[in-house]
Amino acid sequence: MWIAALLAVTLLGSVGVMLTPNRLAGKVSAAVSAVPALASIYMYYVFLTQNGGAGNALLSPEGVAFGQQIPWIDLAGYSISYYVGLDGVSMPLLTLTTILTTLAIVSAWTPISERQSQFYGLMLLMEVSLIGVFAALDFFLWFVFWEGVLIPMYFLIGVWGGPRRKYAAIKFFVYTNVASLVMFAGLFALVFSTDLTSLSLPAMTEAFRNASGLPEIAGIGLATISFVLMFVGFAVKVPVFPLHTWLPDAHVEAPTPVSVMLAGVLLKMGTYALLRFNFTMLAETARALAIPLAIVGVVSVIYGAMLALAQRDLKRIVAYSSISSMGYVILGLVAFTPHGMGGATFQMVAHGLISGLMFMTVGVIYNTTHTRMVGDMSGLADRMPWTVGIFVAAAFGYMGLPLMAGFAAEFLIFQGAFDAATLGSAAPLLTSLAMFGIVIVAGYLLWAMQRTLFGGFHLETDYEVGPAAFHDVAPLAVLLLLVIALGVAPDLSYDMIQHAIAPLTGGGA
């Protein structure tokens, strides 16, 4: 009932906020979003203390936490149910979603000055779908939530975004919707080739992992074709090179709170789906294609970092950094080692916090200076000490500073990938190339910080620059504390992640 309560409260809250006067919408939506945030923290605590040993929800559904299954409909011979539950992979991501939504809503109080009730209502509506994506254990239900994210995101970018907001919103919608169709085709090619009668994800996992005698098309096995189609469909959402071109436009044109959710949670939908569908349901195919997939991941790391190095817009720098960081997740997943896959999952959470913090900090700076361009401003440290201090800390977290969440995630990925059997003799080379991405990250972030934050004060725009309001800085401080907490004590989530990953790697942590 816990997950149903989260969905119901957030959905009803969304409707209520849309009916609230604009002047009250921000405060009311923050109060509404705090309910699922506090509830998910309690659920996290219960899971950590009582369900830490729960296995993988797709491979051992009997051990799922907060599970609930209610028959729904029979469609074309397939039984569909309201089936939800959490394991060590989905629990941290669901908690990340609820916390980040609350903080993003608070960060919107300053920049969102028109049609507030609609904006905050759509933010809560998006949270409903995000919760459902990470909790659903029936494919039909999961797909409803998966596609449901697109609707509020389209309007949030298209209505409250920058000068090219309509172009960015349409591009985002077309890319991700076409990707969903490609994924759907690959998945149901397998569904129709097996004797499935249920669309629950555990049933699909069992059928696909034990499938035999699948047909071939042009000499290529159906499992391989379906894997590639599903990978392409999910990779657009991640995104990885060369399917990334929608992301910079969406980030630059989206209002800052929406960019926070886009980088912090929506990109994780893609990596989460890859882990659940490609690397769990079709694990043997993933092992066979490990080297090409790892190359895609490494190219994304280097290419995304090089693109970031060429940018002058702070938002674009952070946007391209996300492409680079998600490449590490791909490398960790294909390793099929406890620390490789565990580190990749931990990276989803760590990057969600750090990227959300980076975008939020850039937004606070933009609210004051009304520019994001490197070269248009300098010497902000004296005028905005708290904001700049947190920005510097977040940047070092992106660079992998020890005792911060990013370091723990990347270290685990590199350790797990360096001698991965799936990558054979190429493992050390691919891992070393990926590690070089950290050097490039340090280069462009240090360059951007030196040009904008330090030196003599200069501002191209005609605005007074002073300390940001408390409600702007408070969400930054909370996110920074979470980044440090997971860096100092990664076992706060890594233990539960390992319990869910162990069945995929054939061993424990």
C-alpha positions, 0 to 999 in steps of 0.5 A: 500500500505504500507505493499506491499511497505515494502515487495517490498523494502526488497525483491528487496533490498535482490536481490540487496545486493546479487549482491553487492561486498562483501566489500560493502554488509554490508553497503548496506544491512544496508541502505536497511533494514533501509528503512522498519525500518523507515517506520514501525516506521512511521506506528507505530506512525500513528497507535498509534495516529490515529488507537489506537482503532482498534480492532482485525483484525480477529474478526473485519476486518473492523477496520484493519490498513494499510489493502489491499485486492486484489483477487489472485486465486481460488483454489479447490473452495476456494478464495485466495487473497493478504490480509494484514493488522495490528492491535494492536497485529501485529503492535508491532511485525512487528516494532520489526522485522524491527528494529531488522533486521537492528541492527542485520545486523550492528552487523554482520559487525565484525563477518561475513568475507566471502560471505558477499553479500550472508549472508546479502541478505539472512538476508533481504530475511528472513525479507521479510517473517517475515513481511509477517507472521505478516501482512498476513490476508489470510491463503494461503499467511500467510503460504507461508511467514511462510514456507518462513522463513525456507529457508534463516534460513537453509542456514544462519545456515548451511553455516555461523554457527559453527563446527556442523552447518549442523547438527543444520540446518537440525535439525531445518529444519526437526523439524519446517517443520514436525511441519508445516505439523502437524499444517496444518493437524489440521487446514484443518480438520476443514476447510473441515468440514465447509462451508468455501469458502474463506481462509481469516483469518477473514472468518476462524475465524468466521466459526470456532467460530460458527461451530456446529455439528462437527464430533467426532473421538474416542469420541473426538470432532474434534475441540479438535483434531484440537486444539491439532494438531495446538498447537503442530505444533506451540509449536515447533516454540515457543518452549515449553517443550518437543519440544524444543531440536532443539533450543540450537543446532540452537542457538549455531551453528548459527552466532550471528546475526542469533541467534538475529533474531532467539530468537528475532523474529522467536520464536515469530512466534509460540506464535503469531500463537498460539494467532491468531489460537488456542486462537482466532479461537478456544477460547472455546476449549482453555478455556476447555484445559486451565489447561493442557496448563498452566501446559505446560507453567509452566513446560517450565518456570522451566525446561528451567531455570533449564537447563540454570542453568546447562550450561557453554556456555553463548549462551546456557544459553541465549538459554535455557532462551528463553524457560523459557520466552516463558512459561510465554507467554503460561501462560498469553494466557490461562488466558483469562484475559485482563492483562494475554493475554495483558501481554503475547503479551507484553512479545513477544515484550519485550523478543524479545528486551531483548533476542536479546540484550543478544545474541548480547552482547554475540556475541561482547564478543566472537568477542573479546575473541573467547570464550563463556565458563564461566570459560575461562574468567574473569575480562572483565569489566575493558577491555570492560566497555561499552559492560559489562555495557550493558550486566549487564543491559540486564541481569537485564532486563531478571531478571525483574528489574523494569522500564525495559520491562521484568518487565512490561510484567511479572507483567502483566502476573502474575496479569492476571493469578493469579485469572484467571477463566479459571484456577479455584482454580489452578490459584494461585498455577500455577502462584506462580510456574511460578514466582519461575522461576524468582529466578532461572533466577537470580541465573544463570545470576548472577553466569555467570556475576560474573564468566566472567565479574568481578574479576581479568582478565583472558583469556584462549585464546591468544587474546588482549581484549579491548573496542569493536568498535563503530559499535558493541556497537551502536546496543546494546545501541539502544536495551537497550534504547528500553527496558528501554523505554517500561519499563518506558512507557509500554503504548507505545504498551500496549494500542494498544495491549489491543484494539486487545485483548479486544474482546477475553476477553470480556472486555476492559483493 
